[in-house]
Amino acid sequence: MSTLSIVSPLPRIGVLRSGLVLASVLGALDIATGVMALFGGFFAPPEVGIVMIVLGVATVALMPFSWSGGHRWPAWTAVALRLLSSTAGLPAFFVVGAPVAGVVLAAVGILLAVLCAALVAYGFGGTRR
């Protein structure tokens, strides 16, 4: 015999907001890292720094629209921007002579972007908007 339980959407909003906070932090880190890359203080070239700044600013700008969970598009756009931004670290795995710290940071960034996507997906689970 199986029982059907109805899960309140309230716990899921906390998971959604955790994903959005993580996206905001990653966006802010992108802005800081992009500025450092522009001035030669990071592993990435200045062109990548500009892209990181743009993606970081766009992510942070979407957060007020995403916070209530009333619409999915701002949150999913922020997730897409985070996943796109994490691809900036992929060359670190293939460039000969890349610093170990750069490879580690790229791996952590990719894992955090995937975690952000998973939290937002679970936070929206079971609701249609």
Backbone as numpy.savetxt, mean C-alpha at the origin, in Angstrom:
# Nx Ny Nz CAx CAy CAz Cx Cy Cz
-25.44 -31.45 11.19 -26.28 -30.29 11.19 -25.38 -29.05 11.19
-25.72 -28.10 10.38 -24.92 -26.88 10.33 -25.76 -25.70 10.77
-25.10 -24.75 11.33 -25.79 -23.54 11.75 -25.27 -22.39 10.93
-26.13 -21.49 10.68 -25.77 -20.30 9.91 -25.65 -19.14 10.87
-24.53 -18.48 10.86 -24.36 -17.33 11.73 -24.20 -16.08 10.89
-24.75 -15.04 11.38 -24.66 -13.75 10.70 -23.56 -12.96 11.38
-22.59 -12.55 10.61 -21.45 -11.80 11.14 -21.72 -10.33 10.95
-21.57 -9.59 12.00 -21.77 -8.15 11.94 -20.66 -7.51 11.11
-20.99 -6.49 10.32 -19.94 -5.83 9.54 -19.01 -4.96 10.38
-19.35 -4.75 11.66 -18.52 -3.87 12.49 -17.09 -4.37 12.66
-16.83 -5.67 12.91 -15.42 -6.08 13.02 -14.66 -5.90 11.71
-15.36 -6.04 10.59 -14.67 -5.90 9.30 -14.25 -4.46 9.03
-14.96 -3.49 9.55 -14.57 -2.10 9.31 -13.23 -1.82 10.00
-12.97 -2.49 11.13 -11.67 -2.33 11.79 -10.55 -2.90 10.95
-10.80 -4.04 10.30 -9.78 -4.63 9.43 -9.57 -3.74 8.22
-10.66 -3.22 7.65 -10.56 -2.31 6.52 -9.74 -1.08 6.89
-10.04 -0.51 8.03 -9.30 0.69 8.45 -7.84 0.38 8.76
-7.56 -0.82 9.25 -6.16 -1.21 9.45 -5.42 -1.24 8.12
-6.06 -1.78 7.10 -5.47 -1.79 5.77 -5.26 -0.38 5.22
-6.22 0.50 5.50 -6.11 1.88 5.03 -5.01 2.64 5.78
-4.87 2.37 7.07 -3.78 3.01 7.84 -2.43 2.53 7.31
-2.34 1.22 7.03 -1.10 0.69 6.46 -0.82 1.34 5.11
-1.85 1.51 4.28 -1.67 2.17 2.98 -1.20 3.61 3.17
-1.75 4.30 4.17 -1.34 5.68 4.44 0.12 5.76 4.88
0.51 4.84 5.75 1.90 4.82 6.22 2.84 4.52 5.06
2.47 3.55 4.22 3.31 3.23 3.06 3.36 4.41 2.08
2.25 5.12 1.93 2.25 6.31 1.07 3.16 7.39 1.61
3.11 7.61 2.93 3.98 8.62 3.54 5.46 8.21 3.42
5.73 6.92 3.59 7.11 6.44 3.41 7.57 6.60 1.96
6.66 6.41 1.02 6.99 6.63 -0.38 7.38 8.08 -0.64
6.63 8.99 -0.03 6.94 10.41 -0.20 8.33 10.71 0.35
8.60 10.24 1.57 9.91 10.49 2.18 11.04 9.84 1.39
10.82 8.59 0.95 11.84 7.89 0.18 12.05 8.55 -1.18
10.97 9.00 -1.78 11.08 9.69 -3.07 11.88 10.98 -2.96
11.66 11.73 -1.89 12.43 12.96 -1.68 13.90 12.63 -1.47
14.18 11.56 -0.71 15.58 11.16 -0.51 16.21 10.73 -1.84
15.44 10.04 -2.68 15.98 9.61 -3.98 16.26 10.80 -4.88
15.45 11.84 -4.77 15.68 13.04 -5.59 17.01 13.70 -5.25
17.39 13.62 -4.00 18.61 14.28 -3.57 19.78 13.31 -3.39
19.64 12.11 -3.94 20.75 11.16 -3.95 21.00 10.44 -2.65
20.05 10.45 -1.73 20.27 9.80 -0.45 19.62 8.44 -0.33
19.26 7.83 -1.47 18.61 6.52 -1.41 19.09 5.68 -2.59
18.72 4.40 -2.62 19.21 3.47 -3.63 18.62 3.71 -5.01
17.49 4.39 -5.09 16.78 4.56 -6.36 17.25 5.81 -7.10
17.15 5.81 -8.43 17.48 7.02 -9.19 16.40 8.09 -9.00
16.72 9.34 -9.33 15.76 10.43 -9.13 14.43 10.24 -9.88
14.46 9.61 -11.05 13.22 9.39 -11.81 12.25 8.51 -11.03
12.79 7.48 -10.39 11.97 6.59 -9.57 11.45 7.36 -8.35
12.26 8.26 -7.83 11.84 9.09 -6.70 10.62 9.93 -7.03
10.59 10.49 -8.23 9.44 11.30 -8.65 8.18 10.44 -8.71
8.30 9.25 -9.27 7.15 8.34 -9.36 6.69 7.96 -7.96
7.62 7.69 -7.06 7.26 7.32 -5.70 6.52 8.46 -4.99
6.96 9.68 -5.20 6.29 10.83 -4.59 4.86 10.95 -5.11
4.68 10.82 -6.42 3.35 10.94 -7.02 2.42 9.85 -6.48
2.90 8.61 -6.44 2.07 7.51 -5.94 1.77 7.67 -4.45
2.73 8.14 -3.68 2.52 8.36 -2.26 1.51 9.46 -1.98
1.61 10.57 -2.70 0.67 11.67 -2.52 -0.73 11.24 -2.93
-0.85 10.50 -4.03 -2.17 10.04 -4.47 -2.79 9.09 -3.45
-1.99 8.22 -2.87 -2.50 7.29 -1.85 -3.01 8.05 -0.63
-2.21 8.97 -0.13 -2.60 9.73 1.05 -3.84 10.59 0.75
-3.94 11.13 -0.45 -5.09 11.95 -0.81 -6.39 11.13 -0.88
-6.30 9.84 -1.15 -7.50 9.00 -1.23 -8.02 8.56 0.13
-7.24 8.70 1.17 -7.63 8.16 2.47 -8.90 8.78 3.05
-9.12 10.09 2.98 -10.38 10.61 3.53 -11.62 10.04 2.82
-11.51 9.74 1.55 -12.64 9.19 0.81 -12.84 7.71 1.12
-11.78 7.03 1.56 -11.83 5.60 1.83 -12.25 5.27 3.25
-12.08 6.18 4.17 -12.16 5.87 5.58 -13.52 5.31 6.02
-14.60 5.86 5.55 -15.92 5.41 6.01 -16.30 4.05 5.45
-15.66 3.64 4.38 -16.00 2.37 3.75 -17.28 2.45 2.93
-17.79 3.66 2.73 -19.03 3.83 1.99 -18.89 3.50 0.52
-17.75 3.73 -0.04 -17.49 3.41 -1.45 -16.22 2.59 -1.51
-16.19 1.68 -2.44 -15.02 0.82 -2.58 -13.93 1.43 -3.46
-14.28 2.25 -4.43 -13.29 2.66 -5.42 -12.10 3.41 -4.82
-12.27 4.31 -3.83 -11.06 4.98 -3.32 -10.11 4.01 -2.61
-10.66 3.06 -1.87 -9.81 2.11 -1.17 -9.10 1.20 -2.15
-9.81 0.71 -3.15 -9.18 -0.17 -4.14 -8.18 0.58 -5.00
-8.44 1.85 -5.26 -7.47 2.65 -6.00 -6.20 2.82 -5.18
-6.36 3.07 -3.88 -5.19 3.19 -3.00 -4.41 1.88 -2.96
-5.12 0.75 -2.90 -4.45 -0.55 -2.91 -3.69 -0.75 -4.22
-4.32 -0.40 -5.33 -3.65 -0.53 -6.62 -2.40 0.34 -6.69
-2.49 1.55 -6.13 -1.31 2.43 -6.10 -0.20 1.84 -5.23
-0.56 1.22 -4.11 0.44 0.59 -3.25 1.10 -0.59 -3.95
0.31 -1.41 -4.64 0.90 -2.54 -5.36 1.78 -2.05 -6.51
1.33 -1.01 -7.20 2.13 -0.43 -8.27 3.43 0.15 -7.72
3.34 0.81 -6.59 4.53 1.39 -5.98 5.51 0.31 -5.55
4.99 -0.81 -5.08 5.90 -1.88 -4.63 6.69 -2.48 -5.78
6.20 -2.34 -7.01 6.95 -2.86 -8.15 8.21 -2.04 -8.43
8.29 -0.85 -7.85 9.50 -0.04 -8.03 10.71 -0.71 -7.40
10.47 -1.62 -6.46 11.58 -2.31 -5.81 12.02 -3.58 -6.52
11.29 -4.02 -7.52 11.63 -5.26 -8.21 13.01 -5.27 -8.85
13.50 -4.18 -9.42 14.84 -4.22 -10.00 15.93 -4.57 -9.00
15.68 -4.31 -7.72 16.70 -4.64 -6.72 17.03 -6.12 -6.70
16.08 -6.97 -7.10 16.31 -8.41 -7.10 17.12 -8.87 -8.31
17.20 -8.04 -9.35 17.82 -8.46 -10.60 19.09 -7.70 -10.95
19.32 -6.54 -10.34 20.49 -5.73 -10.65 21.69 -6.31 -9.91
22.74 -6.57 -10.66 23.97 -7.09 -10.06 24.60 -5.98 -9.23
24.97 -6.32 -8.02 25.62 -5.35 -7.16 24.66 -4.48 -6.37
23.37 -4.82 -6.38 22.41 -4.04 -5.59 22.71 -4.24 -4.10
22.64 -3.18 -3.32 22.93 -3.31 -1.89 21.94 -4.27 -1.21
22.42 -5.00 -0.25 21.58 -5.96 0.46 20.43 -5.23 1.15
20.69 -4.06 1.68 19.63 -3.29 2.35 18.53 -2.93 1.35
18.90 -2.62 0.12 17.91 -2.31 -0.90 17.03 -3.51 -1.24
17.63 -4.68 -1.30 16.87 -5.90 -1.58 15.92 -6.20 -0.42
16.41 -6.05 0.80 15.56 -6.32 1.97 14.40 -5.33 2.03
14.69 -4.05 1.80 13.63 -3.05 1.81 12.61 -3.29 0.70
13.06 -3.71 -0.45 12.14 -4.02 -1.55 11.24 -5.19 -1.18
11.81 -6.22 -0.57 11.02 -7.40 -0.17 9.99 -7.02 0.90
10.40 -6.24 1.87 9.47 -5.82 2.92 8.36 -4.94 2.34
8.71 -4.04 1.42 7.70 -3.19 0.79 6.67 -3.99 0.01
7.13 -5.00 -0.71 6.21 -5.84 -1.47 5.29 -6.61 -0.53
5.85 -7.18 0.52 5.04 -7.93 1.48 4.01 -7.04 2.18
4.40 -5.83 2.53 3.46 -4.92 3.18 2.35 -4.47 2.23
2.68 -4.29 0.96 1.65 -3.92 -0.02 0.64 -5.06 -0.21
1.13 -6.29 -0.23 0.23 -7.44 -0.33 -0.62 -7.56 0.93
-0.04 -7.32 2.10 -0.80 -7.34 3.35 -1.88 -6.26 3.33
-1.55 -5.09 2.84 -2.52 -4.00 2.72 -3.70 -4.43 1.85
-3.39 -5.05 0.72 -4.45 -5.52 -0.19 -5.31 -6.58 0.49
-4.69 -7.47 1.23 -5.44 -8.53 1.91 -6.35 -7.96 3.00
-5.87 -6.99 3.75 -6.69 -6.38 4.80 -7.88 -5.64 4.21
-7.67 -4.91 3.14 -8.78 -4.20 2.51 -9.78 -5.19 1.91
-9.29 -6.24 1.27 -10.18 -7.24 0.69 -11.02 -7.91 1.77
-10.40 -8.28 2.89 -11.16 -8.89 3.96 -12.12 -7.89 4.59
-11.69 -6.64 4.72 -12.56 -5.60 5.29 -13.80 -5.36 4.48
-13.72 -5.51 3.17 -14.88 -5.35 2.30 -15.65 -6.64 2.11
-15.15 -7.75 2.62 -15.78 -9.04 2.40 -17.22 -9.08 2.89
-18.10 -9.57 2.04 -19.49 -9.75 2.43 -20.37 -8.53 2.28
-19.81 -7.41 1.82 -20.64 -6.23 1.62 -20.60 -5.84 0.16
-21.70 -5.29 -0.29 -21.76 -4.81 -1.68 -22.04 -3.32 -1.68
-21.20 -2.60 -2.41 -21.38 -1.15 -2.53 -20.97 -0.71 -3.89
